Amino acid sequence: MREEKERLQDLVKRQTAAITALERQLRVASTNNSALQSQHQQLMKSVHTLIGMMSSGTGFSSNEQHFRDCAEAYKSGHNTSGVYHIYIGDMTEPTKVFCDMVTSGGGWTVFQRRANGSVNFQKSWKDYKLGFGDPSGEHWLGNEAAHLITSQAQYSLRVELKDWEENGAYALYDKFQLAGEKQQYRLLLGSYSGTAGQQSSLASNGTGFSTRDSDNDKCVCKCALMMTGGWWFDACGLSNLNGIYYTVGHNIRKLNGIKWHHFRGPSYSLQSTSMMIRPADF
């Protein structure tokens, strides 16, 4: 009986040890399973997020469209004004531009805008070359970008103007092109029409662009220093939409303000302006 009792006690010990080992294995298996379930849930969440981004158009797509200007974006069904990405020339990275999809049929790429004086337009040659400001507000897209865009086809130019009495006017040029930097971003214009005067206030064909540190005008003086800003000054000329922004009440008798001679005279500084381009055959 004593031997039998010892055998039974030994058997119970072995069974207890086996049960303990099984319990330990079950706990490890349970932990691994929970980790796998957590990983699975996280993966599914990521998949659903990606699907949502793709369907809402905020993600990347293998058939993402590349537009060379706002006119192409408009013809592809994008008819809401706002900031778009376009691919200029042979640049591999997109450029942010503001597209006006409403004015005169839409499809306009805006390259200049003044509205509230929030951006300083008293800049250098390099600044005007590369652009400055925010496309969603006041900005200058850049002479190099305007040169590359207008070199890929024939473009027209529309200039929108508004005075402090809320009167609007526009100037339309059926041809607009900027030469390259070596040619001082010279202005090439076609015929003028519009409501901003019976004749054009923009400089004549072949006028080079001038800034405070690069004088290319036809005057013995330095127009960019006198009139301020960067512009096609000719012999200081009849316009400068990049002059100093004067608020209402302080905008009279200001030769260095935002002016368009044949709209409000030589010394009236305007409230807002924009310059935009579009293919002539749009």
Salt bridges, closest charged atoms under 4 A:
GLU4 OE1 - ARG7 NH2 2.13
ASP10 OD2 - ARG14 NH1 1.98
GLU72 OE2 - ARG68 NE 3.09
GLU160 OE2 - ARG158 NE 2.50
ASP163 OD2 - ARG264 NH1 2.79
GLU165 OE1 - ARG264 NH1 2.83
GLU166 OE1 - LYS162 NZ 3.35
GLU181 OE1 - LYS129 NZ 2.94
ASP234 OD1 - LYS218 NZ 3.72
